[in-house]
Amino acid sequence: MFDQEKLDALRIARDQWEETTLHRTLGKMPERDTDFTTISGRPVDRLYTPLDIPEFDYGRDLGFPGEYPYTRGVHATGHRGRLWTMRMFAGFGTAEETNQRFRYLLSQGNMGLSVAFDLATLMGYDTDAPEALGEFGKCGVAVSSLLDMEILFDGIPLGEVSTSMTINSPAAIIWAFYIAAAEKQGIPMDKLRGTLQNDILKEYIAQKEYIFPPDPSMRLVIDTIEYGAKHLPQWNTISISGYHIREAGSTAAQELAFTLIDGLEYVRWSLDRGLKIDDFAPRLSFFFNVHNDFFEEIAKLRAARRIWAREMRETFGATDPRSWLMRFHTQTSGASLTAQQPEINIARVAIQALAASLGGAQSLHTNSMDEALALPSEKAATIALRTQQIIAHETGVTNTIDPLGGSYFMEKLTDEIEADVYRYFKQVASLGGVIPAIEKGFFQQEIADAAFRYQRELDAKRKIMVGANEYADPNERLAIPILEMDKQGLERQIARLQKLRLERDNEKVESSLNALREAAKGSENTMPYLLDAAHSYATLSEIMDVMREVFGVYEESNVI
């Protein structure tokens, strides 16, 4: 906290500066010095001094790295001691094609795998299901059974690599496929490391890849948290995701607030299941977007750690310091990339990745320059990976921990975002909690309004998107290679599925599905039954159809 006498003297000095030096300067160059805001619309002052954070307390608000409240980072040595995991998101076409991309990325210095699944898989359908028509392999890899999962990781030792999987409604099933594939490699559950993006609440809020109603969906999430706490101690059984909330158009503060609100709801449901907080909280993880506003994004990540630590310790009574830690993966913003002049996306991604590093991310995916046009080509993915490596090894930003900590501007931004988050906490509580707020359309309307405001700013050129609404090239011609998938991939995938259904033990499949049906009707943890179905080579559609039958399918109400 700053000395009041010194603050009073500084206030007088700043007033004099504004009346003299600043006044003279503005008279000479008025065309540039207008009102500025962050991308989220937060006003930005010309100058920041201790007067902007008069109540700042080093121990309470900042502290040391690796110590509560973790504003400066969850590890005492930050990136000096260990670099973030360079975890490139990949997946397209068949399991064979994606397996080749995984092997290539690992050979180029990628530190962990991150699986993108195609839309059919995300929605719980086999590749040959009528509902999957036209969606094979387009936004990720097709995985319809344990056999596909075995091929996807063929030659990749699952006991040595950590794997993140971006999957939501079918998350428990895909996780069962992965565990079963590892067991076939001889790797026991307790040796597996990875993360399941198993955050169903953000689907209702933003991405809309839900299948079941909220209550049974939450049951499945808690099933995985409970099963992981007992059998997979190194696995993060949920990645609570703000990324998709931001991509849908939210502000930075909305992204953080809604993500934390979801995370706290998973904690409540887990406690209601009878789990002890320190048994599962250390394995909760998060996933954030890193957008264009450099300082705001860093402040968001710093505020995230502080709020989560406080809530876990003071609200939920966690006593294990590992339960207070917010560990998160970050990804640069896909929504910020342009199809126009795609090469300049390399610069955008580099700046966003730098913010992720300075914000203390544990893991990072850098988007490729061509992602506004297609899935990443091998060359584009390599450049994106090299961007991380340059930041890590050439810029010096990893030499010290939280180098922007103590900046008057940074600390003010961090405090402002934190205050916004707590305002949203109160609003959601007043609506009855997360699920009632979803059903009333609160989150959806907040995001829609923010996206509309941002688009209007772009249309009016109050915000500049280089190459799109300014500095456009009317003669531009696409000059970068675009990824092409194997044209026979769909035929091979369908043939493999048909052969699997003929050659497997179909009595065993039927038995495992019947057992799953009965478990789903009751209150047992479904994971053991899903693992039995996976081992029997039941397909994704077959398993999901049992759950659709028992749980029903959710339809969102219109938001007026």
Secondary structure, DSSP 8 states (H G I E B T S, - for coil): ---HHHHHHHHHHHHHHIIIIIHHHHHH-TTT---EE-TT--EE-S---GGGSTT--IIIII--TTSTT-TT-SSTTHHHHS--EEEEEE--BSHHHHHHHHHHHHHTT--EEEEEB-HHHHTT--TTSGGGTT-TTSSSB---SHHHHHHHTTT--TTTS-EEEE--TTHHHHHHHHHHHHHHTT--GGG--EEEE---HHIIIII----S-HHHHHHHHHHHHHHHHHH-TTEE-EEEE-HHHHHTT--HHHHHHHHHHHHHHHHHHHHHHT--HHHHGGGEEEEEEE-S-HHHHHHHHHHHHHHHHHIIIIIS---SHHHH---EEEEE-STT--SSSGGGHHHHHHHHHHHHHHTT-SEEE---TTTTTSS--HHHHHHHHHHHHHHHHHS-TTSSSSTTTT-HHHHHHHHHHHHHHHHHHHHHHHTTSHHHHHHTTHHHHHHHHHHHHHHHHHHTTSS--BTTTBS--TT----S------TTHHHHHHHHHHHHHHHS-HHHHHHHHHHHHHHHHTTS-SHHHHHHHHHTT--HHHHHHHHHHHH---------
